Amino acid sequence: MSTHNKGTGPWLVLGLPIALGLAWVTQGTGVIENDLERNIYIPEELTMPLQVQAAYNGEQIFFRYRWPAERPGIHHDVLVREGGQWVRKGRAVPGSEPDGLHEDRVTMLMDDGSVPQFALYGGYLTVGAGAAGFTDEAPEEVSKSLPATRMDLGDWASRQAPETLQAQREAGYFLDLWHWRGHRSNPINVSDDQWVGEARSGDEGRSPYSTNWDGDAGVPLWMFSPELTDMTAMRWEDIESGVLDFDSRYYLAEDFAVPFDPEHDWQEGDTIPYRLLQEPAGSRGSIRVHGEGRWADGYWDVTLARALDTGSPLDDKILRDQGLYSVAFAVHRDATGGRWHQVSHPYSLGMGREDADLTANRFQGRTPDWSNDWKEVTLFYPGQVNWPLLVSRAHAGAEDIAEGTPVRARHSEMQLALYGVEMEFNDTITSRWLMTLIAGLIVMLGVTLALLPAFRTTRQGDRS
C-alpha cells in the first residue's frame, strides 16, 4: 500500500490539478466576442428580409425595393464646431457608427453573362484578398474586385496589366453596380451608378456628391445659404435627438449652398454636412429615384429607374426585351458601413420572362402599377469570407465550386451567415481547440501515469 501511495502521489497532487486547470481555462471564456481592434463586430440579426419588384417599358427598367429599418439612416459624416475647431464625425467603424452617422443603403450587382461565376456565387466573387474591414486587411484600402483582374488570388496587389484590364472591361468582364444612398444621393432623387472590375469604381461623369472640406484651412468649403434656408448650419443636438426628418435641411446641396464664411460668428455645436450634394452628369447620373425614396412605419420604400440602353456599354449592362440577367442585392442599415451589410444569393432576372427568379413585367406608360407580387429575398451577414478562401483547400466546398455547383443548391442563407461568423473567429476557435486537445491529452497522461503503479502492484500481487 505504501508503494502505491508513493508512486501516485506526485502525479495526483500536481499533474491532475494542472491538467484540469488548463482544461478549465480553455473553456467557458467566450470565443464569440466583438473585437473592434481586429475588425470583428457581429450583428445581432444575421438575416433580414428584402422585397423586390421589377418592371420595364420600351425605354426604362424600374426596380422597387422595400426593407425594414428601425429608423431611417439619413445622415452621413458631418463637421461639428467643437472647442473652436471643425471636427469631423461619422467615420466608418466596425459595426454601427456610435453617433448613427452612416447612411442606409441598398445596392444591386447585375451581370449579362459576361462574368459566368457571378450567376452561381453572387457577391462572394467580388471579395478578394486583403479586403477592407477584414482582420487581415491590406495596408491600403482594397475595395470589391473580380478574380481575373488579379494574377494571384492570394495577393491583393497583383493587378493585371492596364491593357489587360481594359480588354477585360471591353469584353464585358465587369459587374454593373446600382448604389442608392440614404444621404449622399436620395435627397436629390438619384442613385450612384458604379461598376466592379479591378475595383469598385464610379461610372464616367460627375459624382452625385463631393467632399466639403478645405484641408489647408481646416474649415468647410461650403455652408447653408442664410438667404435661402434661414440658417448657416444645423445643430448637433438636433442630429443627436433625431428631430430632423425628410422635410428638414438635413443635407447640403449646391442649390442652397454658399462659400464658407470664416468670419461668421460660429457657435459650439454648429454642424455642416461633410458632403455637398450635386447634380450628377454623364454615365454616373444614369440611375434616378422614381417618385420619392422614403422611410415610413419601419420600412424603406425606394424605386429606381434607368434607361434600358444607357449608351455606355463600358459602364452599364445593356438590357433588352426577353433578356436573361443575374442580380444580387445588399442592404446597409443601423448606421453600418463597409463590409457590415447583409447580402443575397444571386438570382436570375428575366425581361418579360417567367422562367426567371425575378420577372420584370412589361407595361405601357411611364409608371409601373406594381400589380405583380413581391419577390421575397432573404439577406444574410457574410462575415469574413472571401473568394480566395472559398476556392482553396481550406474550404470543404471548393470541389463543388470547381464543378460549378451553385451556392443556392447547397447552402441556406442562415447556413452562410453562420459560416461567416465561424470564419470571423477561425483563428481563435482553432487555437482554443488545440489548447483543449492538449489539456485533454495531459489529463489522460496524468491519469495513466497516476494509475500505472497501481496496475504494477496488482500484477505483483497476482503473481504472489
ABEGO torsion letter per residue (X at the ends): XAAAAAAAAAAAAAAAAAAAAAAAAABGAEABBBBAAAGBBBBABABBBBBBBBBBBAABBBBBBBBBBABBBABBBBBBBBGGBBBBBGBBBBEBBAAGBBBBBBBBBBBAGABAAAAAAEAAAABBBGBBGBAABBABBBBBBBAAABABAABAABBBBAAAAAAAAAAGBBBBBBBBBAAAAAAAGBBBBBBBBABBBBBBEBBABBBBBBAAAGBBABBBBAAAAGBABBBAAAAAAGABBAABBABBBAAABBBBBAABBBBBGBBBBABBBBBBBEAAAABBBBEBBBBBGGBBBBBBBBBABAGBAAABBBBBBGBBBBBBBBBBBGGBBEABBBBBBBBBBBBGBAABABBBBBBBEABBAGABBBBBBBBBBAEBBBAAAAABAABAAAAAAAAGBBAAAABBAAAAAAAAAAAAAAAAAAAAAAAAAAAAAAAAAAAAAAAAAAAAAAAAAAAX
